[in-house]
Amino acid sequence: SCAPALKQVGPLGQQKIVMDGTMVRAKPDPVNQLTVYDPQHLFHLAAEAERNAHDAQSIQLYDRLLAEFPEAMLAPAARFNLGLIHEKHQDYAAAIPLYAKIIEVSIPGDPAARKTWIDAHYRLGACAGKLGDWWKSVAMFEKILAYESLTDPDRMEALLGRGIALHEAGELDAAEVALAKALRFHRETESLARTESHGFAAEAAFRMGDVSRQRFSGIVLEFPIDLLKARLEEKCEQLLTAQRRYLQAVRYGDAHTVAVAGFRIGGLYEGLYETIVTLKAPLELTSEQVEIYQDEVKNRVSILLKKAIRIYEKSISIGRNAVSAQEWIPRLEEALARLKSIYLDSTDPFVASSPPTDSVPAATVQ
């Protein structure tokens, strides 16, 4: 017989009939108000509801599609879209099983299905990270990196994701190696004209700057003098490494990157200044010697304040002209005002002379 196969669901003569991927109901469905519908129809309605910002309705429609047509061709795409909606509402625990279901099968041959399958790995890694399970995130990015068929942008994103996850897991050395590998891959693909996007490279360089900043913060300055000299040299080395990496991120990034990197670099110099001037004087000094010591320290490290002020000013100047950087402007302005107050309150002629201005060229921010 050429007649479609019929399957009755529920008590005899009641509720619904499934006919070759089409649902036929005795009464309109309470979710979509239809008596006859198929996966394509539900998917269209769910997508339309999402476009109109009716997320709750969209979730109901995707849920209905997956409940009644779990093996439909559109099921993976429905799971992916539903996962994104849950992420939008920060319900990462609800998104994870949806993405996990997509990657249960081997990599699909259909290009569109393969793209959804690959992207589900990235979303799983991101959601795991949002829930603090950074090692699961690392494992997910390592899994996707094992596939040789990734496009260059997909591979770059996975390399970056793995580096970020390792960094958040507290593995600074491993993160540094992973992020350096991502940057090296970007340079290779860029030289072969296989990529024009620098966003991932900017993030990788910025994260490497954060690695150095954490190492900088972890170095404690203390006496005796030989230990102090060694620690100070190490601390300055990490500061300069972090600065170089943040500036590399600026070269790859946009005005938002400039603002955030400026905030980070300025904070490094400000932090070093604060650490040095608040360092307790050696115990063997008399009160008069301590006063001389503290004045001498302030004089010698005032250059750190100058550098921080210049960097904050330059970052504000650039950031004010970019919408993407606006959220950082108040923080930069607050930091600048704080440092100028410290700078101008000093009674030392060396510190109080020639206060920085907004006209400092970028080349001086070294």
Buried (B, 14 or more C-beta within 10 A) or exposed (E): EEEEEEEEEEEEEEEBBBBEBBBBBEEEBEBBEBEEBBBBBBBEBBBEBBEEEBBEBBBBBBBBBBEBBEEBBBBBBBBBBBBBBBBEEEBBEBBBEBBBBBBEEEEBEEEEBBBBBBBBBBBBBBBBBBEEBBBBBBBBBBBBBEBEEBEBBBBBBBBBBBBBBBBBBEBBEBBBEBBBBBBEBBEEBBEEEEBEBBBBBBBBBBBBBBBBBBBBBEBEBEBEEEEBEEBBEBBBBBBBBBBBBBBBBBEBBBBBBBBBBBBBBBBBBBBBBBBBBEBEBEEEEEEEEBEEBBEEBBBEBBEBBBBBBBBBBBBBBBBBEBEBBEEBBEBBBEBBEEBBEBBEEBEEEEBEEEEBEEEBEBEEBE
